Amino acid sequence: MQYKWLGKTGVQVSQLCFGTMSFGGDADEAESAKMYKACRDAGINFFDCANGYSKGKAETILGKLMASERDELVITSKCFVPMGTDINARGGNRRHIAQAVEDSLKRLGTDRLDVLFMHRWDAHTPLEETLRALENLVSQGKVVYLGASNYSAWQVAKGLGISERMGWPRFDVIQPMYSLVKRQAEAEIFPLAQEENLGVITYSPVGGGLLSGKYGPGQRPEQGRLMSNQEYTKRYGEDWVFDTAGNFSAFAKARGVHPVSLAVAWAAAHPAVTCPIIGARSIEQLMPSLQSPDIEMTPALHAEIAALSRTPPPATDRLEEQG
């Protein structure tokens, strides 16, 4: 396992980050413990969580697992999503952020979050309000670095501008979606991150399982997240996405490589990406992702794989200026 600088924080993280979304949901405590151990044995020191994962259960499980080695790990969590039936138990306002972080710290059994992500953009709260709340948490030592998840490039840029003007801590890390079938981040998010030296940890490098080898044109199993989860069905529902998945699976098979390993390695190879977030429901499902660093992702191989999918147009849409 190699280690990379997380933006300009001065912190080094493993080239893979493990996402704990399955903890307490698809993976019970025993299976979660197996996956955690496998990650630590592989050299992973970076674990991504969120208060909304299994309504807090993921944080509780991760907290127990990491208790004996907390200071050796870089731990993230998130806030924004509804955490109860109360109308105000959500959002990017100062009231909710303060309470959400207190609750996350208790569940994780730690005194600080290494990175706190705003999980979503809040259209109902001024960004200044959100950033002021985050500044308070950094000043109190409860949060070390700030991040934005699922923000567009202009939203991140707006936040950076406000923080610079006010002298507040800025977003140091962003978490966009990125895979062979979801490449929109290449248009504006990645260039912004490179220009501002932001850490980038991307999620869903296997496209919600689409690039696992199980899917293709006319090949849609009855079981699996893509079939049972309406959000994923909508996200990956276009026919060309399944065509790409089929072509990618054939490409991986022809080279004797597990498609999951190849998908993760491809996403990790973009120069803007610090590390992809890998995840799984079981130890067996996790292993191909852990093997992705063994793949030598040369520029030629990366280009071959990229050619299997649609390249997003440049931000200006001036295709004639592309090399």
N, C-alpha and C positions, 0 to 999 in steps of 0.2 A: 504494500500500500504506500502510495506517495502522498505528500502533503502539499497544500497550496495556500498562498496568502489569501485571506478573505477580504477582498477589496484593499483598502488602505487602513484596516483596523490594526494591523500588526499581529493578528492572530492567525495561526496555521490550522487548517482543517484537512481531514482526509479527502482524497479525491472522489469518494462516494459519501453521501449523507444518507442516513437511514430514516425514512419517514414512518412514523408510528400510527398512522391513521387506522390500521387494522387492530391495534391493541384494544382489548375490551369489547371488540365487535366481532369481526370475522376470525380473530385470533383470541383465544382465551388466555388466561395468565400463564399457563404452562407452555403454550405454543409461543407466546410473546417472549418468554424467558429464553426459549431455545434460539429464537431469532436474534435476540439481543446478544446472547453469548457468541453466536456465529459471527455477528458483526464485530464484536470486540476482538475475537480471535483473528479476524481478518485485518485488524488494525484501524477500524473505523472509530473516530473520536467525535463524530458530529451526528447529532440526533435531532430531528425536526418533529415538533409536536404542535398541538393546538388545543385550546380549551374546548372547542366544539367537537373534537374527535371522541365519539362514543359518550358525549355529554360529560366529559371530564374523566371518564374511566381510563383513557389512554395516558393522561398525565399521572394519574394515581399509580398505574402499573409501571410506567417509566420511572417514577420517583422511587419506587421500591427497588427496582433493578439497578439503578445507578447510585444508590445511597452510599455504598462503600468506596466509590471512586468518582464522586461528583467533581472534584477539582481537576480531573484528567479529561473531562468532557466539555464539549461546546454544545449547549442546550438551547433550543429555540422553542418559543410558543407563540400563540397568536390570540388576538381578541377581535371581536366585532359581531360574530354570529349570535343569534338568540341562545341564551343559556337558561331559560326558564319561561314560564307563562307570563310573567310580568312584562308589561309593555315597554318598560325602560331597561330590561335586562339584555341590552344589545346596543350596537352602534359604535360610532367613533367619538362620542362626546366624552368630556372629562369625567363626568360622574360614573359612567359605565367602565371606562378604561381603568380608573383607579380601583374599582371593586373587582373587575375581572382579573387584574394582575395579582391582587391580594389572594384571590381564590386559587389562581394557578400556582402561586408560590407554596401555598399550603398543600395542594394536591401533589406537587412535585417534591415537597420536603426540602426545599432549597431557599436560600436567602436572596437569590438573584436569578434573572434570566439573562443568558449571554446575548441573545437576540430576541427582541419582541417585534413581531410583525403585526401590522394592521392587516387583517385578513381580507378585507374588502374596502373599496372606496365608499365613503359615506356622503351621499349627495345631499343629506339633510343637515349636515354639520359643517360649519366653516373649517377649512383645513387648518387655519390658525388655532382654532380651539383644540383640534386633535394634537397638533404638534406641541402646543403648550402643555397639554396633559402628559405627553411623552417626555418633555423636558423635565417636568417635575419628577417623574419616575427615575430618570437618569441621575438627577441631582440627589435623589434619596438613596441611590445605590441599588435600587431594586431591579433596574434594567441597565445593561452595559452598552449595548448597541441597538439601533433602531432599524426596522426593515419594513418594506411594503410588499404585500402579496396581492397578485391579481390587479395591480395598478397599471394603467396605460403609461406610455412614455411621458405624455404631457402632464399627467397627474404627479408622477415622480419628480419631473422637472419643476413643477410648481412648488412642491414641497421643499426641494433643494433651495429654491430661490427664497422662500420664506425663512427657512432656517438660517441661510446666510445673512439675510437682512437683519434678523432678530438676534443673531448670535446664539442660536439654539443648536443642540445636537442634530445632525442631519441623518437622513436615511443612508446607512452604509451598506445595506444588503437588500436585494430585491429577489422576489420569488415568482417568476412567470412560468406559465405552461410552455413546454417545448418538447417536441418529438418529430420524427420524420413526417408525421401527418398533421402536425400543428406547428407551423414554422413562422407564424406572424411576428414573433419576437425578433426575427432577423431584420425586419423593416425599420423599426425605430427603437425598440427597447434595448436591444443589444448594443447598437451604436451609442446610445445615451450612456449605458453602463460603462462602456470602454472609455468614452470621453471623460466621465466623472470618476473613473476608477472605483466602481461599485462592485461588491461581491454579488455573484449571481448564482443562486441555487435553483435549478429548474425542476419542475415536477412533472410526473406522468411521462417519463422517457419511453415507456412501452405503449403509450397511447391507451391507457386504461385496459391493457391486455390485448389490444388490437394487433400489436406487432409480436405477439407471443408464438405465432405459428398456427393458431387455431382458427384464424379468420382469413377469408379471401372472397373473391366473387362467387356468390351463391353458397358460401360456406359460413353460416352463422349458427353456431351451437345454441341449443335452447337454454342452456345454463351459462352463467357468467355475468359479470357486472354490466357488460355492454347490452345484454338482453334484459336484465332485471331492473336496472337503474335508469329511470327516465332521463335523468340529467346526462348520463353517458350516452344513452341512445340518441338524444338530440345532438350532443357534441360531436359524435362520430357517425352520424346517420347517412351521410352522403355516399353515393355509390363509388365515387372515385377513391374514397378513403379505403374501402374494402379491396378495390383493385390494387391499390398501392400495397396494402397489407399482404395480399397474395403474392405479388411480385417480390416483395421483400423476403417473405418466407422462403420462396424458391431460391432467391439469391443466397440466403444464409445456408440453406440445405446443400446447395451446390458447392459451397466452400467448407462444409463440415463444421459449421459454427452454430451454436444455439442462437435462434433469432433474438431472444431476450438479451443475451450477452452482447450481441451485435448492436441492438437498438440502443442500449445504455451507452456503449462505447461511442456510438455515432453522436449521440446528444452531448456527451462529455467533451467531444473533440472541438466543438466550436470555441474559438479563441476568447469569446466573451464569458464563457461558462466557467465558474469556479468548480462546481460539481453538480451532478444530477442527484436528485433524491430518489432512492430506490425504495420499494415497498413490497410487501407480500402478505399473504394470508397464512402461509405455513413455511416451515424450514425448507421443505422440498422446492417450493415455488421461489424461495429466496436465492437458492444457490447459483442459478445462472447469472443473476445480477452481480453477485459477489465475484464471479469469474470474469466480468467484463474488463477489468484492468489488464488481463492477460492478452487481450487483442491489440495488436499493433495497428492503430488506426492511422494509416498513412494518408497524405493529402489525396493521392490517387484513389484509394479505397473510399475515402469520405466522399469524394466527388461522384464516384460510381453509385453509391447509395443515395446521395442527394438527388441524382438524376431519376430515381424511381418515383419521386413525388413532385408536387407542385412547388415551385419557388415563388414566394410572395413578391409582388412588385415592389420597387423602391418606394420610399415614403412620398416622393414627389410624383410618382407614377410616370416619370420620364424614362421609359424603357430604352429609348435611343441613346441615352447617356451611359448605359451599362456597358462594361467592357465585354 
